[in-house]
């Protein structure tokens, strides 16, 4: 049966969460001392819509202190935001 239907192999997790991914280096285009929310990310075209939650990853370097509000953060993203003098707040 598996040889006849190879596309039916594997497992699809129907409960997985899909996130809009934003890296730290992409937040440098925003203004100084600005509060970053999913709505501001939508206005600057860093995410396409608000249908999914936002996850901030720690790829890159942050130049300015920002208050970032998102649904999820990686550990390195939190460390880099705090090191730049900002705050990471979970929605």
Secondary structure, 3 states (H helix, E strand, C coil): CCCCCHHHCCCCCCCCCCEEEEEHHHHHHCCCCCEECHHHHHHCCCCCCCCCEEEEECCCCCCCCCEEEECEECHHHHHHHHHCCCEEEEC
